[in-house]
Amino acid sequence: MNTEQGTRPISSSLNESSEPCVDTLNTTEGVLPDGKRPFFYDLRKDLRIVWHYKMIAIKPLIYTIISVIILEWLKHNLPVLFIDFGKEYDKFSMTVFVALLVIYGFLGNSTLEKVQAEDEALEDALSTEDLLMFCKYFYRRIAPPIKVMLFSLSVCMVYCVTIFHYERIEQSCLADGIILFLLYLGWMIASEFDDPFSGSWNIKPRVPVEWWMKVRHSIVVHGSIEKGRIYIKDNAVLVHRELLAEKEHPTTVGS
């Protein structure tokens, strides 16, 4: 075929059609001509995200300040609760603390990964409008024995830090504050993932009304669906089983 009278060469068509795309990319907000974003653009975006979820850090900070004040009061008024073995025995306390930290880290990491995976499954269920998947995960929470274990490890780690031998009260407050803040922050993040219907990021406003009607017998709503608190009943697992049974054995019309 003659390229002059027939269709134009493919390379020419690609070059002509690609030019508007390049111009469009160059005019995209926050994108430089070489396709890269300026450093401060990403930094500003990250800071906006942090500010949006600021309460996740502010609440643990408030709890930490209150806890440090209570601990210091107890140390001065009830010293029998905090045994000071002396500076020469700090290695023993540190060894116990590190062992507790390793156990807590392993257990906390696996728990956080689990609740995050369940949260992502709920997000996928909403994006794909999959009611069956939603009913499979909406009621799942961290098991009570895991919570008891994590709480016990947290108390033991805080106690190990409080019985270290400190020369000045500022050192004691700083050490107690750091470990308490990190523990509170971990609990806060785990709680946010564990309960998808409350907290700084929740999926409650995006759940269709029809889905709430489907699970209405498995939830207790304090207030309204939009602004109230939602509690899950123990029979929530039955909703998923009923939907799964309906999918596997659908009722015939007229039966």
C-alpha positions as CSV (number, residue, x, y, z in Angstrom):
1,M,0.0,0.0,0.0
2,N,1.3,3.5,-0.9
3,T,2.0,5.3,2.3
4,E,1.6,8.7,0.7
5,Q,-2.0,8.1,-0.6
6,G,-3.0,5.4,1.9
7,T,-2.6,5.3,5.6
8,R,0.2,7.2,7.2
9,P,3.2,5.3,8.6
10,I,2.7,3.9,12.1
11,S,5.7,5.8,13.5
12,S,4.3,9.1,12.3
13,S,0.9,8.4,13.8
14,L,2.4,7.4,17.1
15,N,4.6,10.5,17.3
16,E,1.7,12.8,16.4
17,S,-0.7,11.1,18.8
18,S,1.7,11.1,21.7
19,E,2.5,14.8,21.7
20,P,-0.8,15.9,23.3
21,C,-0.2,13.3,26.0
22,V,3.2,14.8,26.8
23,D,1.7,18.2,27.0
24,T,-1.1,17.0,29.3
25,L,1.5,15.4,31.6
26,N,3.5,18.6,31.7
27,T,0.5,20.5,32.9
28,T,-0.4,18.0,35.6
29,E,-0.4,19.6,39.0
30,G,2.8,19.0,41.0
31,V,4.6,17.3,38.1
32,L,7.8,18.7,36.6
33,P,8.5,18.4,32.9
34,D,10.9,15.5,33.5
35,G,8.0,13.5,35.1
36,K,9.2,13.9,38.6
37,R,7.4,15.5,41.5
38,P,9.1,18.1,43.7
39,F,10.2,17.0,47.1
40,F,8.1,19.5,48.9
41,Y,5.0,18.4,47.0
42,D,5.2,14.9,48.5
43,L,6.2,16.3,51.9
44,R,3.2,18.6,52.0
45,K,0.9,15.8,51.0
46,D,2.3,13.5,53.7
47,L,1.9,16.3,56.3
48,R,-1.7,16.8,55.3
49,I,-2.4,13.1,55.8
50,V,-0.7,13.2,59.3
51,W,-2.7,16.2,60.3
52,H,-5.9,14.6,59.2
53,Y,-5.2,11.6,61.5
54,K,-3.6,13.7,64.2
55,M,-5.9,12.3,67.0
56,I,-4.2,8.9,66.6
57,A,-1.0,10.5,68.0
58,I,-2.6,13.1,70.2
59,K,-4.6,10.7,72.3
60,P,-1.6,8.4,73.2
61,L,0.3,11.6,74.0
62,I,-2.3,12.7,76.5
63,Y,-2.5,9.2,78.0
64,T,1.3,9.2,78.3
65,I,1.5,12.4,80.2
66,I,-1.2,11.3,82.6
67,S,0.4,7.9,83.1
68,V,3.9,9.4,83.7
69,I,2.5,11.8,86.3
70,I,0.7,8.8,88.1
71,L,3.9,6.7,87.9
72,E,6.1,9.4,89.4
73,W,3.6,10.0,92.2
74,L,3.5,6.3,93.0
75,K,7.3,6.1,93.0
76,H,7.5,8.8,95.6
77,N,4.5,7.9,97.7
78,L,4.5,4.1,97.4
79,P,8.2,3.2,96.8
80,V,7.6,-0.4,98.0
81,L,5.9,-1.1,94.7
82,F,9.1,-0.2,92.7
83,I,12.1,-2.1,93.9
84,D,15.4,-0.3,93.2
85,F,18.0,-3.1,92.9
86,G,20.7,-0.5,92.3
87,K,22.6,0.4,89.2
88,E,24.6,-2.8,89.2
89,Y,21.5,-4.8,88.6
90,D,20.2,-2.8,85.6
91,K,21.6,-5.4,83.2
92,F,19.3,-8.0,84.7
93,S,16.3,-5.7,84.3
94,M,17.4,-4.9,80.7
95,T,17.7,-8.6,79.9
96,V,14.1,-9.2,81.1
97,F,12.9,-6.1,79.2
98,V,14.5,-7.2,75.9
99,A,13.0,-10.7,76.2
100,L,9.5,-9.2,76.8
101,L,10.0,-6.8,74.0
102,V,10.8,-9.6,71.5
103,I,7.7,-11.6,72.6
104,Y,5.6,-8.5,72.4
105,G,7.0,-7.5,69.0
106,F,6.3,-10.9,67.5
107,L,2.8,-11.2,68.9
108,G,1.9,-7.5,68.2
109,N,3.2,-7.7,64.6
110,S,1.2,-10.8,63.8
111,T,-1.9,-9.3,65.4
112,L,-1.5,-6.0,63.5
113,E,-1.0,-7.8,60.2
114,K,-4.1,-9.8,60.8
115,V,-6.4,-6.9,61.5
116,Q,-4.9,-4.9,58.7
117,A,-5.6,-7.7,56.2
118,E,-9.2,-7.9,57.5
119,D,-9.5,-4.1,57.1
120,E,-8.2,-4.4,53.5
121,A,-10.7,-7.2,52.8
122,L,-13.6,-4.9,53.9
123,E,-12.2,-2.2,51.7
124,D,-12.2,-4.6,48.7
125,A,-15.7,-5.8,49.6
126,L,-17.0,-2.2,49.4
127,S,-15.1,-1.4,46.1
128,T,-16.4,-4.6,44.4
129,E,-19.8,-4.5,46.1
130,D,-19.3,-8.0,47.5
131,L,-21.8,-8.4,50.3
132,L,-20.7,-11.9,51.0
133,M,-17.1,-10.8,51.7
134,F,-18.3,-7.9,53.8
135,C,-20.4,-10.3,56.0
136,K,-17.4,-12.6,56.3
137,Y,-15.1,-9.9,57.9
138,F,-17.2,-7.2,59.4
139,Y,-17.7,-8.9,62.8
140,R,-14.1,-10.1,63.2
141,R,-12.1,-8.6,66.1
142,I,-8.9,-9.4,68.0
143,A,-9.4,-12.4,70.2
144,P,-9.7,-11.6,73.9
145,P,-6.8,-13.9,74.9
146,I,-4.5,-12.0,72.6
147,K,-5.6,-8.7,74.1
148,V,-4.9,-10.1,77.6
149,M,-1.5,-11.3,76.5
150,L,-0.5,-8.0,74.9
151,F,-1.8,-6.1,77.9
152,S,0.2,-8.3,80.4
153,L,3.3,-7.9,78.3
154,S,2.8,-4.1,78.2
155,V,2.5,-3.9,82.0
156,C,5.6,-6.0,82.5
157,M,7.7,-3.9,80.1
158,V,6.6,-0.7,81.7
159,Y,7.4,-2.0,85.1
160,C,10.9,-3.1,84.0
161,V,11.6,0.4,82.7
162,T,10.3,2.0,86.0
163,I,12.7,0.0,88.2
164,F,15.8,1.0,86.3
165,H,18.2,3.0,88.5
166,Y,18.0,6.7,87.3
167,E,20.1,9.5,88.7
168,R,17.6,12.2,87.9
169,I,13.8,12.4,87.8
170,E,14.0,13.8,84.2
171,Q,15.6,10.5,83.0
172,S,12.9,8.5,84.7
173,C,10.1,10.6,83.1
174,L,11.7,10.5,79.7
175,A,12.2,6.7,79.7
176,D,8.7,6.0,81.1
177,G,7.2,8.5,78.6
178,I,8.8,6.9,75.5
179,I,7.8,3.3,76.3
180,L,4.3,4.4,77.3
181,F,3.8,6.5,74.2
182,L,4.9,3.7,71.9
183,L,2.7,1.2,73.6
184,Y,-0.4,3.5,73.6
185,L,0.3,4.3,70.0
186,G,0.4,0.6,69.1
187,W,-2.8,0.0,70.9
188,M,-4.4,2.9,69.2
189,I,-3.5,1.8,65.7
190,A,-4.5,-1.8,66.4
191,S,-7.9,-0.5,67.7
192,E,-8.4,1.6,64.6
193,F,-7.9,-1.4,62.4
194,D,-9.8,-3.8,64.6
195,D,-13.0,-1.7,64.6
196,P,-13.7,-0.5,61.1
197,F,-16.9,1.3,62.1
198,S,-15.4,3.9,64.4
199,G,-12.2,5.9,64.8
200,S,-10.3,8.3,62.5
201,W,-10.7,6.1,59.4
202,N,-13.9,4.0,59.2
203,I,-16.0,2.5,56.5
204,K,-19.3,3.2,58.1
205,P,-20.4,6.1,55.8
206,R,-19.6,4.0,52.7
207,V,-21.7,0.9,53.6
208,P,-24.9,0.7,51.6
209,V,-28.2,0.9,53.6
210,E,-29.2,-2.5,52.1
211,W,-26.2,-4.1,53.7
212,W,-27.0,-2.7,57.1
213,M,-30.5,-4.1,56.7
214,K,-29.0,-7.5,55.9
215,V,-27.0,-7.6,59.1
216,R,-29.4,-5.6,61.4
217,H,-30.0,-8.6,63.6
218,S,-26.3,-8.9,64.3
219,I,-25.5,-5.3,65.4
220,V,-26.5,-2.9,68.1
221,V,-26.6,0.7,67.2
222,H,-26.3,3.4,69.8
223,G,-27.6,6.5,68.1
224,S,-27.8,6.7,64.4
225,I,-26.0,4.6,61.8
226,E,-24.1,7.7,60.5
227,K,-22.9,9.1,63.8
228,G,-23.7,6.5,66.4
229,R,-21.6,3.6,67.8
230,I,-22.1,0.1,66.3
231,Y,-21.5,-3.0,68.4
232,I,-21.4,-6.5,67.0
233,K,-23.3,-9.3,68.5
234,D,-22.0,-12.8,69.0
235,N,-24.4,-14.2,66.4
236,A,-22.8,-12.1,63.6
237,V,-21.1,-15.2,62.1
238,L,-24.5,-16.6,61.3
239,V,-25.1,-13.9,58.7
240,H,-22.2,-15.0,56.6
241,R,-23.3,-18.7,56.9
242,E,-26.8,-17.8,55.8
243,L,-25.6,-15.9,52.8
244,L,-23.2,-18.6,51.9
245,A,-26.0,-21.2,52.1
246,E,-28.2,-19.0,49.9
247,K,-25.5,-18.8,47.3
248,E,-24.8,-22.5,47.2
249,H,-28.5,-23.5,47.3
250,P,-30.5,-20.7,45.8
251,T,-34.3,-21.0,46.2
252,T,-36.1,-21.6,43.1
253,V,-38.9,-19.3,41.9
254,G,-42.3,-20.4,43.1
255,S,-41.0,-22.8,45.7
